[in-house]
Structures are given as structure tokens and as C-alpha cells.
Amino acid sequence: MDELTSGSELTESDVADIADKINESARKRVEDESE
């Protein structure tokens, strides 16, 4: 994990924030399809 993040500008909190946004958008897409 350290090898991946050491060369990157992203911090762990940035990665977590991006993951949250992806999960949120995926959840909205699923809700839209189910209606």
C-alpha cells in the first residue's frame, strides 16, 4: 500500500473521500434504475 501511495499526491483521506463519492454516485444510479 505504501508503495502505491508514496509516489502519489493523494493522501489516505483523499482516497477515502473519492471512494465515498464513487459509492454515493453508484448508490444513486441503483436507486434510479430500481424506480
PDB file of N, H, CA, C and O in Angstrom:
ATOM      1  N   MET A   1       0.834  -1.202   0.000  1.00  0.00           N
ATOM      2  CA  MET A   1       0.000   0.000   0.000  1.00  0.00           C
ATOM      3  C   MET A   1       0.866   1.248   0.000  1.00  0.00           C
ATOM      4  O   MET A   1       0.592   2.200  -0.731  1.00  0.00           O
ATOM      5  N   ASP A   2       1.920   1.246   0.827  1.00  0.00           N
ATOM      6  H   ASP A   2       2.143   0.473   1.421  1.00  0.00           H
ATOM      7  CA  ASP A   2       2.791   2.415   0.913  1.00  0.00           C
ATOM      8  C   ASP A   2       3.462   2.703  -0.431  1.00  0.00           C
ATOM      9  O   ASP A   2       3.645   3.862  -0.803  1.00  0.00           O
ATOM     10  N   GLU A   3       3.824   1.650  -1.148  1.00  0.00           N
ATOM     11  H   GLU A   3       3.675   0.708  -0.846  1.00  0.00           H
ATOM     12  CA  GLU A   3       4.473   1.858  -2.441  1.00  0.00           C
ATOM     13  C   GLU A   3       3.522   2.544  -3.418  1.00  0.00           C
ATOM     14  O   GLU A   3       3.944   3.356  -4.242  1.00  0.00           O
ATOM     15  N   LEU A   4       2.251   2.216  -3.318  1.00  0.00           N
ATOM     16  H   LEU A   4       1.908   1.557  -2.649  1.00  0.00           H
ATOM     17  CA  LEU A   4       1.264   2.829  -4.203  1.00  0.00           C
ATOM     18  C   LEU A   4       1.065   4.301  -3.881  1.00  0.00           C
ATOM     19  O   LEU A   4       1.009   5.136  -4.784  1.00  0.00           O
ATOM     20  N   THR A   5       0.959   4.623  -2.592  1.00  0.00           N
ATOM     21  H   THR A   5       1.004   3.945  -1.858  1.00  0.00           H
ATOM     22  CA  THR A   5       0.599   5.986  -2.202  1.00  0.00           C
ATOM     23  C   THR A   5       1.803   6.910  -2.119  1.00  0.00           C
ATOM     24  O   THR A   5       1.642   8.128  -2.200  1.00  0.00           O
ATOM     25  N   SER A   6       3.001   6.369  -1.959  1.00  0.00           N
ATOM     26  H   SER A   6       3.132   5.380  -1.893  1.00  0.00           H
ATOM     27  CA  SER A   6       4.179   7.220  -1.748  1.00  0.00           C
ATOM     28  C   SER A   6       4.471   8.088  -2.964  1.00  0.00           C
ATOM     29  O   SER A   6       4.901   9.230  -2.807  1.00  0.00           O
ATOM     30  N   GLY A   7       4.249   7.577  -4.172  1.00  0.00           N
ATOM     31  H   GLY A   7       3.900   6.648  -4.299  1.00  0.00           H
ATOM     32  CA  GLY A   7       4.524   8.347  -5.374  1.00  0.00           C
ATOM     33  C   GLY A   7       3.336   9.172  -5.824  1.00  0.00           C
ATOM     34  O   GLY A   7       3.387   9.839  -6.858  1.00  0.00           O
ATOM     35  N   SER A   8       2.270   9.126  -5.048  1.00  0.00           N
ATOM     36  H   SER A   8       2.228   8.585  -4.208  1.00  0.00           H
ATOM     37  CA  SER A   8       1.029   9.789  -5.445  1.00  0.00           C
ATOM     38  C   SER A   8       0.781  11.028  -4.609  1.00  0.00           C
ATOM     39  O   SER A   8       1.259  11.133  -3.479  1.00  0.00           O
ATOM     40  N   GLU A   9       0.027  11.971  -5.172  1.00  0.00           N
ATOM     41  H   GLU A   9      -0.361  11.886  -6.090  1.00  0.00           H
ATOM     42  CA  GLU A   9      -0.320  13.193  -4.446  1.00  0.00           C
ATOM     43  C   GLU A   9      -1.465  12.946  -3.471  1.00  0.00           C
ATOM     44  O   GLU A   9      -1.717  13.758  -2.581  1.00  0.00           O
ATOM     45  N   LEU A  10      -2.156  11.820  -3.641  1.00  0.00           N
ATOM     46  H   LEU A  10      -1.952  11.160  -4.363  1.00  0.00           H
ATOM     47  CA  LEU A  10      -3.328  11.547  -2.816  1.00  0.00           C
ATOM     48  C   LEU A  10      -2.937  11.057  -1.427  1.00  0.00           C
ATOM     49  O   LEU A  10      -2.063  10.203  -1.280  1.00  0.00           O
ATOM     50  N   THR A  11      -3.593  11.605  -0.419  1.00  0.00           N
ATOM     51  H   THR A  11      -4.303  12.298  -0.539  1.00  0.00           H
ATOM     52  CA  THR A  11      -3.430  11.096   0.938  1.00  0.00           C
ATOM     53  C   THR A  11      -4.516  10.058   1.191  1.00  0.00           C
ATOM     54  O   THR A  11      -5.427   9.889   0.381  1.00  0.00           O
ATOM     55  N   GLU A  12      -4.409   9.360   2.328  1.00  0.00           N
ATOM     56  H   GLU A  12      -3.668   9.497   2.986  1.00  0.00           H
ATOM     57  CA  GLU A  12      -5.423   8.357   2.635  1.00  0.00           C
ATOM     58  C   GLU A  12      -6.803   8.987   2.744  1.00  0.00           C
ATOM     59  O   GLU A  12      -7.797   8.390   2.331  1.00  0.00           O
ATOM     60  N   SER A  13      -6.866  10.204   3.306  1.00  0.00           N
ATOM     61  H   SER A  13      -6.059  10.689   3.642  1.00  0.00           H
ATOM     62  CA  SER A  13      -8.169  10.864   3.442  1.00  0.00           C
ATOM     63  C   SER A  13      -8.726  11.231   2.076  1.00  0.00           C
ATOM     64  O   SER A  13      -9.937  11.167   1.865  1.00  0.00           O
ATOM     65  N   ASP A  14      -7.853  11.615   1.142  1.00  0.00           N
ATOM     66  H   ASP A  14      -6.870  11.667   1.314  1.00  0.00           H
ATOM     67  CA  ASP A  14      -8.313  11.909  -0.219  1.00  0.00           C
ATOM     68  C   ASP A  14      -8.896  10.648  -0.860  1.00  0.00           C
ATOM     69  O   ASP A  14      -9.952  10.691  -1.492  1.00  0.00           O
ATOM     70  N   VAL A  15      -8.207   9.548  -0.691  1.00  0.00           N
ATOM     71  H   VAL A  15      -7.349   9.513  -0.178  1.00  0.00           H
ATOM     72  CA  VAL A  15      -8.669   8.281  -1.259  1.00  0.00           C
ATOM     73  C   VAL A  15     -10.020   7.895  -0.663  1.00  0.00           C
ATOM     74  O   VAL A  15     -10.918   7.451  -1.378  1.00  0.00           O
ATOM     75  N   ALA A  16     -10.157   8.068   0.650  1.00  0.00           N
ATOM     76  H   ALA A  16      -9.428   8.429   1.231  1.00  0.00           H
ATOM     77  CA  ALA A  16     -11.418   7.738   1.312  1.00  0.00           C
ATOM     78  C   ALA A  16     -12.540   8.634   0.802  1.00  0.00           C
ATOM     79  O   ALA A  16     -13.668   8.181   0.608  1.00  0.00           O
ATOM     80  N   ASP A  17     -12.221   9.913   0.585  1.00  0.00           N
ATOM     81  H   ASP A  17     -11.304  10.281   0.743  1.00  0.00           H
ATOM     82  CA  ASP A  17     -13.228  10.859   0.096  1.00  0.00           C
ATOM     83  C   ASP A  17     -13.678  10.483  -1.313  1.00  0.00           C
ATOM     84  O   ASP A  17     -14.868  10.528  -1.626  1.00  0.00           O
ATOM     85  N   ILE A  18     -12.725  10.114  -2.153  1.00  0.00           N
ATOM     86  H   ILE A  18     -11.759  10.077  -1.899  1.00  0.00           H
ATOM     87  CA  ILE A  18     -13.052   9.690  -3.518  1.00  0.00           C
ATOM     88  C   ILE A  18     -13.903   8.421  -3.486  1.00  0.00           C
ATOM     89  O   ILE A  18     -14.875   8.302  -4.231  1.00  0.00           O
ATOM     90  N   ALA A  19     -13.539   7.486  -2.633  1.00  0.00           N
ATOM     91  H   ALA A  19     -12.749   7.582  -2.028  1.00  0.00           H
ATOM     92  CA  ALA A  19     -14.304   6.245  -2.521  1.00  0.00           C
ATOM     93  C   ALA A  19     -15.736   6.538  -2.084  1.00  0.00           C
ATOM     94  O   ALA A  19     -16.680   5.926  -2.585  1.00  0.00           O
ATOM     95  N   ASP A  20     -15.895   7.478  -1.146  1.00  0.00           N
ATOM     96  H   ASP A  20     -15.128   7.974  -0.740  1.00  0.00           H
ATOM     97  CA  ASP A  20     -17.238   7.852  -0.703  1.00  0.00           C
ATOM     98  C   ASP A  20     -18.048   8.420  -1.859  1.00  0.00           C
ATOM     99  O   ASP A  20     -19.222   8.090  -2.023  1.00  0.00           O
ATOM    100  N   LYS A  21     -17.423   9.272  -2.658  1.00  0.00           N
ATOM    101  H   LYS A  21     -16.469   9.541  -2.525  1.00  0.00           H
ATOM    102  CA  LYS A  21     -18.139   9.878  -3.790  1.00  0.00           C
ATOM    103  C   LYS A  21     -18.541   8.809  -4.803  1.00  0.00           C
ATOM    104  O   LYS A  21     -19.646   8.849  -5.345  1.00  0.00           O
ATOM    105  N   ILE A  22     -17.643   7.847  -5.061  1.00  0.00           N
ATOM    106  H   ILE A  22     -16.745   7.814  -4.620  1.00  0.00           H
ATOM    107  CA  ILE A  22     -17.951   6.773  -6.004  1.00  0.00           C
ATOM    108  C   ILE A  22     -19.109   5.934  -5.477  1.00  0.00           C
ATOM    109  O   ILE A  22     -20.031   5.602  -6.220  1.00  0.00           O
ATOM    110  N   ASN A  23     -19.057   5.594  -4.192  1.00  0.00           N
ATOM    111  H   ASN A  23     -18.307   5.864  -3.587  1.00  0.00           H
ATOM    112  CA  ASN A  23     -20.123   4.794  -3.599  1.00  0.00           C
ATOM    113  C   ASN A  23     -21.448   5.534  -3.642  1.00  0.00           C
ATOM    114  O   ASN A  23     -22.492   4.941  -3.911  1.00  0.00           O
ATOM    115  N   GLU A  24     -21.400   6.840  -3.373  1.00  0.00           N
ATOM    116  H   GLU A  24     -20.552   7.322  -3.155  1.00  0.00           H
ATOM    117  CA  GLU A  24     -22.632   7.636  -3.370  1.00  0.00           C
ATOM    118  C   GLU A  24     -23.242   7.694  -4.763  1.00  0.00           C
ATOM    119  O   GLU A  24     -24.450   7.519  -4.921  1.00  0.00           O
ATOM    120  N   SER A  25     -22.416   7.938  -5.773  1.00  0.00           N
ATOM    121  H   SER A  25     -21.434   8.080  -5.645  1.00  0.00           H
ATOM    122  CA  SER A  25     -22.937   8.030  -7.141  1.00  0.00           C
ATOM    123  C   SER A  25     -23.458   6.668  -7.605  1.00  0.00           C
ATOM    124  O   SER A  25     -24.457   6.598  -8.320  1.00  0.00           O
ATOM    125  N   ALA A  26     -22.793   5.598  -7.206  1.00  0.00           N
ATOM    126  H   ALA A  26     -21.981   5.654  -6.626  1.00  0.00           H
ATOM    127  CA  ALA A  26     -23.247   4.261  -7.569  1.00  0.00           C
ATOM    128  C   ALA A  26     -24.588   3.963  -6.905  1.00  0.00           C
ATOM    129  O   ALA A  26     -25.471   3.366  -7.521  1.00  0.00           O
ATOM    130  N   ARG A  27     -24.740   4.377  -5.654  1.00  0.00           N
ATOM    131  H   ARG A  27     -24.024   4.863  -5.153  1.00  0.00           H
ATOM    132  CA  ARG A  27     -25.982   4.150  -4.928  1.00  0.00           C
ATOM    133  C   ARG A  27     -27.131   4.917  -5.599  1.00  0.00           C
ATOM    134  O   ARG A  27     -28.231   4.383  -5.738  1.00  0.00           O
ATOM    135  N   LYS A  28     -26.882   6.160  -6.012  1.00  0.00           N
ATOM    136  H   LYS A  28     -25.988   6.594  -5.899  1.00  0.00           H
ATOM    137  CA  LYS A  28     -27.918   6.950  -6.689  1.00  0.00           C
ATOM    138  C   LYS A  28     -28.315   6.298  -8.007  1.00  0.00           C
ATOM    139  O   LYS A  28     -29.492   6.276  -8.366  1.00  0.00           O
ATOM    140  N   ARG A  29     -27.329   5.766  -8.728  1.00  0.00           N
ATOM    141  H   ARG A  29     -26.372   5.784  -8.437  1.00  0.00           H
ATOM    142  CA  ARG A  29     -27.609   5.132 -10.016  1.00  0.00           C
ATOM    143  C   ARG A  29     -28.492   3.897  -9.804  1.00  0.00           C
ATOM    144  O   ARG A  29     -29.425   3.664 -10.573  1.00  0.00           O
ATOM    145  N   VAL A  30     -28.207   3.119  -8.784  1.00  0.00           N
ATOM    146  H   VAL A  30     -27.449   3.308  -8.159  1.00  0.00           H
ATOM    147  CA  VAL A  30     -29.002   1.923  -8.487  1.00  0.00           C
ATOM    148  C   VAL A  30     -30.423   2.320  -8.107  1.00  0.00           C
ATOM    149  O   VAL A  30     -31.382   1.677  -8.534  1.00  0.00           O
ATOM    150  N   GLU A  31     -30.563   3.374  -7.307  1.00  0.00           N
ATOM    151  H   GLU A  31     -29.783   3.895  -6.960  1.00  0.00           H
ATOM    152  CA  GLU A  31     -31.895   3.822  -6.906  1.00  0.00           C
ATOM    153  C   GLU A  31     -32.693   4.290  -8.115  1.00  0.00           C
ATOM    154  O   GLU A  31     -33.890   4.019  -8.212  1.00  0.00           O
ATOM    155  N   ASP A  32     -32.041   4.989  -9.032  1.00  0.00           N
ATOM    156  H   ASP A  32     -31.069   5.209  -8.953  1.00  0.00           H
ATOM    157  CA  ASP A  32     -32.734   5.469 -10.227  1.00  0.00           C
ATOM    158  C   ASP A  32     -33.205   4.296 -11.092  1.00  0.00           C
ATOM    159  O   ASP A  32     -34.298   4.341 -11.657  1.00  0.00           O
ATOM    160  N   GLU A  33     -32.392   3.261 -11.193  1.00  0.00           N
ATOM    161  H   GLU A  33     -31.504   3.225 -10.734  1.00  0.00           H
ATOM    162  CA  GLU A  33     -32.752   2.117 -12.029  1.00  0.00           C
ATOM    163  C   GLU A  33     -33.894   1.319 -11.413  1.00  0.00           C
ATOM    164  O   GLU A  33     -34.688   0.717 -12.136  1.00  0.00           O
ATOM    165  N   SER A  34     -33.985   1.309 -10.088  1.00  0.00           N
ATOM    166  H   SER A  34     -33.340   1.798  -9.501  1.00  0.00           H
ATOM    167  CA  SER A  34     -34.989   0.488  -9.419  1.00  0.00           C
ATOM    168  C   SER A  34     -36.369   1.128  -9.451  1.00  0.00           C
ATOM    169  O   SER A  34     -37.366   0.442  -9.225  1.00  0.00           O
ATOM    170  N   GLU A  35     -36.449   2.420  -9.724  1.00  0.00           N
ATOM    171  H   GLU A  35     -35.640   2.977  -9.907  1.00  0.00           H
ATOM    172  CA  GLU A  35     -37.758   3.091  -9.734  1.00  0.00           C
ATOM    173  C   GLU A  35     -38.529   2.793 -11.015  1.00  0.00           C
ATOM    174  O   GLU A  35     -39.647   3.277 -11.189  1.00  0.00           O
TER     175      GLU A  35
END
